[in-house]
Amino acid sequence: EDLPSGRFKAHRVVELSTAQARPTTVKLPSGSQDFVSGQFGIEILSSEKSFVILFADKETQEKWHAALSKQISDCSRGSSNNQAEFAPTWKPDHLAEDCEICHNKFTFTKRRHHCRKCGSVVVGIVLKIEWFCHTSAKSLCVCATTTGVSLSALRKR
């Protein structure tokens, strides 16, 4: 195949035998083209970290998805790929114009926060719930949608 080669900086190693890769399309807000190269992506899911790789065109996305899927398949032969739970894919800050739950615009005082359970970008009031995480034995800040708590109940706290 005709995939790019050269030097790439590895920020984190993902265990391919338990990972999944799936094509996705990212909705880009107006003016975000300065930050990202395209709207075609591949979501990499793993228990440690999940993320999206963006591509300028669908053809490049398809080539990379085929290559990643083959590598994942090769690495997971003979092992069970029954991943119980994947880490959430965090939405990049620059792609979030407003809170995904209450839809308030982010400002200097209404800052962006990521839900540790679903990856949504929300304002602080929506994230004021602690959730005990059974996999890491610590509490995490999670959003109202994840816990099912209403926004009006949060505002009364």
CYANA upper distance limits for C-alpha pairs under 8 A (distance plus 0.5 A):
  1 GLU  CA     63 LYS  CA      8.36
  3 LEU  CA     63 LYS  CA      7.94
  3 LEU  CA     64 TRP  CA      7.83
 14 VAL  CA     19 ALA  CA      7.88
 14 VAL  CA     46 SER  CA      7.40
 14 VAL  CA     48 GLU  CA      8.06
 14 VAL  CA     49 LYS  CA      8.12
 15 GLU  CA     19 ALA  CA      6.90
 15 GLU  CA     46 SER  CA      7.97
 16 LEU  CA     20 GLN  CA      8.09
 16 LEU  CA     71 GLN  CA      7.92
 16 LEU  CA     72 ILE  CA      5.65
 16 LEU  CA     75 CYS  CA      6.62
 16 LEU  CA     76 SER  CA      7.60
 17 SER  CA     72 ILE  CA      6.42
 17 SER  CA     73 SER  CA      8.02
 17 SER  CA     75 CYS  CA      5.37
 17 SER  CA     76 SER  CA      4.59
 17 SER  CA     77 ARG  CA      8.32
 17 SER  CA     79 SER  CA      7.78
 17 SER  CA     81 ASN  CA      7.22
 18 THR  CA     46 SER  CA      7.12
 18 THR  CA     47 SER  CA      8.41
 18 THR  CA     72 ILE  CA      8.49
 18 THR  CA     76 SER  CA      7.37
 18 THR  CA     80 SER  CA      8.39
 18 THR  CA     81 ASN  CA      5.74
 18 THR  CA     82 ASN  CA      7.96
 18 THR  CA     83 GLN  CA      6.78
 19 ALA  CA     44 ILE  CA      7.53
 19 ALA  CA     45 LEU  CA      6.00
 19 ALA  CA     46 SER  CA      5.23
 19 ALA  CA     47 SER  CA      8.20
 19 ALA  CA     72 ILE  CA      7.40
 19 ALA  CA     81 ASN  CA      8.17
 19 ALA  CA     83 GLN  CA      8.27
 20 GLN  CA     44 ILE  CA      6.40
 20 GLN  CA     45 LEU  CA      5.62
 20 GLN  CA     46 SER  CA      7.28
 20 GLN  CA     69 SER  CA      8.24
 20 GLN  CA     72 ILE  CA      7.68
 21 ALA  CA     42 ILE  CA      6.85
 21 ALA  CA     43 GLU  CA      6.10
 21 ALA  CA     44 ILE  CA      5.18
 21 ALA  CA     45 LEU  CA      6.78
 21 ALA  CA     65 HIS  CA      7.53
 21 ALA  CA     68 LEU  CA      7.45
 21 ALA  CA     69 SER  CA      6.93
 22 ARG  CA     42 ILE  CA      5.98
 22 ARG  CA     43 GLU  CA      5.81
 22 ARG  CA     44 ILE  CA      7.31
 22 ARG  CA     65 HIS  CA      7.72
 23 PRO  CA     40 PHE  CA      8.23
 23 PRO  CA     41 GLY  CA      6.36
 23 PRO  CA     42 ILE  CA      4.89
 23 PRO  CA     43 GLU  CA      6.68
 23 PRO  CA     61 GLN  CA      8.04
 23 PRO  CA     62 GLU  CA      8.39
 23 PRO  CA     65 HIS  CA      7.36
 24 THR  CA     40 PHE  CA      6.88
 24 THR  CA     41 GLY  CA      5.54
 24 THR  CA     42 ILE  CA      6.02
 24 THR  CA     43 GLU  CA      6.89
 25 THR  CA     39 GLN  CA      6.21
 25 THR  CA     40 PHE  CA      5.40
 25 THR  CA     41 GLY  CA      6.19
 26 VAL  CA     39 GLN  CA      5.36
 26 VAL  CA     40 PHE  CA      6.80
 26 VAL  CA     41 GLY  CA      7.23
 27 LYS  CA     39 GLN  CA      7.04
 28 LEU  CA     32 SER  CA      6.68
 28 LEU  CA     33 GLN  CA      8.07
 28 LEU  CA     39 GLN  CA      7.12
 28 LEU  CA     95 LEU  CA      7.03
 29 PRO  CA     95 LEU  CA      6.87
 29 PRO  CA     96 ALA  CA      8.45
 29 PRO  CA     97 GLU  CA      8.03
 32 SER  CA     36 VAL  CA      7.12
 32 SER  CA     94 HIS  CA      7.82
 32 SER  CA     95 LEU  CA      7.47
 33 GLN  CA     37 SER  CA      6.94
 33 GLN  CA     38 GLY  CA      7.84
 35 PHE  CA     94 HIS  CA      8.14
 36 VAL  CA     54 LEU  CA      7.90
 37 SER  CA     54 LEU  CA      7.27
 37 SER  CA     55 PHE  CA      6.73
 37 SER  CA     56 ALA  CA      5.76
 38 GLY  CA     54 LEU  CA      6.38
 38 GLY  CA     55 PHE  CA      5.59
 38 GLY  CA     56 ALA  CA      4.60
 38 GLY  CA     57 ASP  CA      7.19
 39 GLN  CA     54 LEU  CA      6.86
 39 GLN  CA     55 PHE  CA      7.15
 39 GLN  CA     56 ALA  CA      7.30
 39 GLN  CA     57 ASP  CA      8.22
 40 PHE  CA     54 LEU  CA      6.12
 40 PHE  CA     55 PHE  CA      5.72
 40 PHE  CA     56 ALA  CA      7.12
 40 PHE  CA     57 ASP  CA      6.74
 40 PHE  CA     58 LYS  CA      6.46
 40 PHE  CA     61 GLN  CA      6.80
 41 GLY  CA     52 VAL  CA      6.61
 41 GLY  CA     53 ILE  CA      5.78
 41 GLY  CA     54 LEU  CA      4.76
 41 GLY  CA     55 PHE  CA      6.28
 41 GLY  CA     61 GLN  CA      6.80
 42 ILE  CA     52 VAL  CA      5.97
 42 ILE  CA     53 ILE  CA      5.81
 42 ILE  CA     54 LEU  CA      7.23
 42 ILE  CA     61 GLN  CA      7.48
 42 ILE  CA     65 HIS  CA      7.20
 43 GLU  CA     50 SER  CA      7.72
 43 GLU  CA     51 PHE  CA      6.22
 43 GLU  CA     52 VAL  CA      4.83
 43 GLU  CA     53 ILE  CA      7.03
 43 GLU  CA     89 THR  CA      8.37
 44 ILE  CA     50 SER  CA      5.95
 44 ILE  CA     51 PHE  CA      5.89
 44 ILE  CA     52 VAL  CA      6.56
 44 ILE  CA     53 ILE  CA      8.25
 45 LEU  CA     49 LYS  CA      7.42
 45 LEU  CA     50 SER  CA      5.00
 45 LEU  CA     51 PHE  CA      7.28
 45 LEU  CA     86 PHE  CA      6.48
 45 LEU  CA     87 ALA  CA      7.46
 45 LEU  CA     88 PRO  CA      8.50
 45 LEU  CA     89 THR  CA      8.08
 46 SER  CA     50 SER  CA      6.01
 46 SER  CA     86 PHE  CA      5.63
 46 SER  CA     87 ALA  CA      6.61
 47 SER  CA     83 GLN  CA      8.05
 47 SER  CA     85 GLU  CA      6.78
 47 SER  CA     86 PHE  CA      4.85
 47 SER  CA     87 ALA  CA      5.47
 48 GLU  CA     86 PHE  CA      7.89
 48 GLU  CA     87 ALA  CA      6.41
 49 LYS  CA     86 PHE  CA      8.18
 49 LYS  CA     87 ALA  CA      5.83
 49 LYS  CA     88 PRO  CA      7.80
 49 LYS  CA     89 THR  CA      7.98
 50 SER  CA     86 PHE  CA      7.68
 50 SER  CA     87 ALA  CA      6.03
 50 SER  CA     88 PRO  CA      6.39
 50 SER  CA     89 THR  CA      5.24
 50 SER  CA     90 TRP  CA      7.99
 51 PHE  CA     89 THR  CA      5.55
 51 PHE  CA     90 TRP  CA      7.23
 52 VAL  CA     89 THR  CA      7.84
 54 LEU  CA     61 GLN  CA      8.33
 55 PHE  CA     60 THR  CA      7.00
 55 PHE  CA     61 GLN  CA      6.31
 56 ALA  CA     60 THR  CA      7.82
 56 ALA  CA     61 GLN  CA      8.50
 57 ASP  CA     61 GLN  CA      6.98
 58 LYS  CA     62 GLU  CA      6.63
 59 GLU  CA     63 LYS  CA      6.84
 60 THR  CA     64 TRP  CA      6.72
 61 GLN  CA     65 HIS  CA      6.51
 62 GLU  CA     66 ALA  CA      6.61
 63 LYS  CA     67 ALA  CA      6.79
 64 TRP  CA     68 LEU  CA      6.50
 65 HIS  CA     69 SER  CA      6.39
 66 ALA  CA     70 LYS  CA      6.67
 67 ALA  CA     71 GLN  CA      6.85
 68 LEU  CA     72 ILE  CA      6.61
 69 SER  CA     73 SER  CA      6.54
 70 LYS  CA     74 ASP  CA      6.57
 71 GLN  CA     75 CYS  CA      6.55
 72 ILE  CA     76 SER  CA      6.53
 73 SER  CA     77 ARG  CA      6.81
 76 SER  CA     80 SER  CA      7.55
 76 SER  CA     81 ASN  CA      7.07
 87 ALA  CA    117 LYS  CA      8.17
 88 PRO  CA    116 ARG  CA      7.77
 88 PRO  CA    117 LYS  CA      6.71
 88 PRO  CA    118 CYS  CA      5.62
 88 PRO  CA    119 GLY  CA      5.66
 89 THR  CA    118 CYS  CA      7.79
 89 THR  CA    119 GLY  CA      6.00
 90 TRP  CA    114 HIS  CA      7.42
 90 TRP  CA    118 CYS  CA      8.19
 90 TRP  CA    119 GLY  CA      4.74
 90 TRP  CA    120 SER  CA      7.00
 90 TRP  CA    121 VAL  CA      8.19
 91 LYS  CA     95 LEU  CA      7.43
 91 LYS  CA     96 ALA  CA      7.77
 91 LYS  CA    119 GLY  CA      6.86
 91 LYS  CA    120 SER  CA      6.90
 91 LYS  CA    121 VAL  CA      7.05
 92 PRO  CA     96 ALA  CA      7.45
 93 ASP  CA    112 ARG  CA      7.64
 93 ASP  CA    121 VAL  CA      7.80
 96 ALA  CA    100 GLU  CA      8.47
 96 ALA  CA    121 VAL  CA      7.14
 97 GLU  CA    105 LYS  CA      6.85
 97 GLU  CA    106 PHE  CA      7.18
 98 ASP  CA    103 HIS  CA      5.80
 98 ASP  CA    104 ASN  CA      5.93
 98 ASP  CA    105 LYS  CA      4.74
 98 ASP  CA    106 PHE  CA      5.95
 98 ASP  CA    122 VAL  CA      8.06
 99 CYS  CA    103 HIS  CA      4.97
 99 CYS  CA    104 ASN  CA      5.91
 99 CYS  CA    105 LYS  CA      6.95
 99 CYS  CA    106 PHE  CA      7.47
 99 CYS  CA    112 ARG  CA      8.23
 99 CYS  CA    121 VAL  CA      6.58
 99 CYS  CA    122 VAL  CA      4.92
 99 CYS  CA    123 VAL  CA      6.26
100 GLU  CA    120 SER  CA      7.07
100 GLU  CA    121 VAL  CA      6.64
100 GLU  CA    122 VAL  CA      6.30
101 ILE  CA    122 VAL  CA      7.14
101 ILE  CA    126 VAL  CA      8.06
101 ILE  CA    145 THR  CA      7.98
102 CYS  CA    122 VAL  CA      8.46
102 CYS  CA    126 VAL  CA      8.33
102 CYS  CA    151 LEU  CA      8.34
104 ASN  CA    123 VAL  CA      8.23
105 LYS  CA    110 LYS  CA      8.13
106 PHE  CA    110 LYS  CA      5.63
106 PHE  CA    111 ARG  CA      6.14
106 PHE  CA    112 ARG  CA      7.05
106 PHE  CA    123 VAL  CA      7.66
107 THR  CA    111 ARG  CA      6.47
110 LYS  CA    123 VAL  CA      6.29
110 LYS  CA    124 GLY  CA      7.41
111 ARG  CA    123 VAL  CA      6.21
111 ARG  CA    124 GLY  CA      7.18
112 ARG  CA    121 VAL  CA      6.56
112 ARG  CA    122 VAL  CA      6.20
112 ARG  CA    123 VAL  CA      5.88
112 ARG  CA    124 GLY  CA      7.66
113 HIS  CA    121 VAL  CA      6.02
113 HIS  CA    122 VAL  CA      5.81
113 HIS  CA    123 VAL  CA      6.46
113 HIS  CA    124 GLY  CA      6.84
113 HIS  CA    127 LEU  CA      7.92
114 HIS  CA    119 GLY  CA      5.98
114 HIS  CA    120 SER  CA      6.05
114 HIS  CA    121 VAL  CA      5.22
114 HIS  CA    122 VAL  CA      6.77
114 HIS  CA    142 VAL  CA      8.44
115 CYS  CA    119 GLY  CA      5.36
115 CYS  CA    120 SER  CA      5.89
115 CYS  CA    121 VAL  CA      7.13
115 CYS  CA    122 VAL  CA      7.75
115 CYS  CA    127 LEU  CA      7.25
115 CYS  CA    141 CYS  CA      6.80
115 CYS  CA    142 VAL  CA      5.10
115 CYS  CA    143 CYS  CA      5.89
116 ARG  CA    140 LEU  CA      6.71
116 ARG  CA    141 CYS  CA      6.51
116 ARG  CA    142 VAL  CA      5.97
117 LYS  CA    140 LEU  CA      8.32
117 LYS  CA    142 VAL  CA      6.37
117 LYS  CA    143 CYS  CA      8.34
117 LYS  CA    146 THR  CA      7.45
118 CYS  CA    142 VAL  CA      8.30
118 CYS  CA    146 THR  CA      7.36
120 SER  CA    143 CYS  CA      8.30
122 VAL  CA    126 VAL  CA      6.83
122 VAL  CA    127 LEU  CA      7.47
122 VAL  CA    143 CYS  CA      7.94
123 VAL  CA    127 LEU  CA      7.36
124 GLY  CA    128 LYS  CA      7.03
125 ILE  CA    154 LEU  CA      7.44
125 ILE  CA    155 ARG  CA      7.67
126 VAL  CA    143 CYS  CA      5.97
126 VAL  CA    144 ALA  CA      6.20
126 VAL  CA    151 LEU  CA      7.41
126 VAL  CA    154 LEU  CA      7.54
127 LEU  CA    141 CYS  CA      6.49
127 LEU  CA    142 VAL  CA      5.86
127 LEU  CA    143 CYS  CA      4.98
127 LEU  CA    144 ALA  CA      7.12
128 LYS  CA    141 CYS  CA      7.08
128 LYS  CA    142 VAL  CA      7.72
128 LYS  CA    143 CYS  CA      7.77
128 LYS  CA    154 LEU  CA      7.99
129 ILE  CA    141 CYS  CA      6.20
129 ILE  CA    142 VAL  CA      6.26
129 ILE  CA    143 CYS  CA      7.24
129 ILE  CA    144 ALA  CA      7.84
130 GLU  CA    139 SER  CA      6.29
130 GLU  CA    140 LEU  CA      5.86
130 GLU  CA    141 CYS  CA      5.27
130 GLU  CA    142 VAL  CA      6.70
131 TRP  CA    139 SER  CA      5.67
131 TRP  CA    140 LEU  CA      5.64
131 TRP  CA    141 CYS  CA      6.79
131 TRP  CA    142 VAL  CA      6.87
132 PHE  CA    137 ALA  CA      7.56
132 PHE  CA    138 LYS  CA      6.30
132 PHE  CA    139 SER  CA      4.64
132 PHE  CA    140 LEU  CA      6.72
133 CYS  CA    137 ALA  CA      6.16
133 CYS  CA    138 LYS  CA      6.08
133 CYS  CA    139 SER  CA      6.11
133 CYS  CA    140 LEU  CA      7.02
134 HIS  CA    138 LYS  CA      7.94
142 VAL  CA    146 THR  CA      7.07
142 VAL  CA    147 THR  CA      7.85
143 CYS  CA    147 THR  CA      7.21
144 ALA  CA    148 GLY  CA      6.14
144 ALA  CA    149 VAL  CA      5.45
144 ALA  CA    150 SER  CA      6.87
144 ALA  CA    151 LEU  CA      7.35
145 THR  CA    149 VAL  CA      7.23
145 THR  CA    150 SER  CA      8.36
149 VAL  CA    153 ALA  CA      7.31
149 VAL  CA    154 LEU  CA      7.81
150 SER  CA    154 LEU  CA      7.08
151 LEU  CA    155 ARG  CA      6.78
152 SER  CA    156 LYS  CA      7.02
153 ALA  CA    157 ARG  CA      7.44
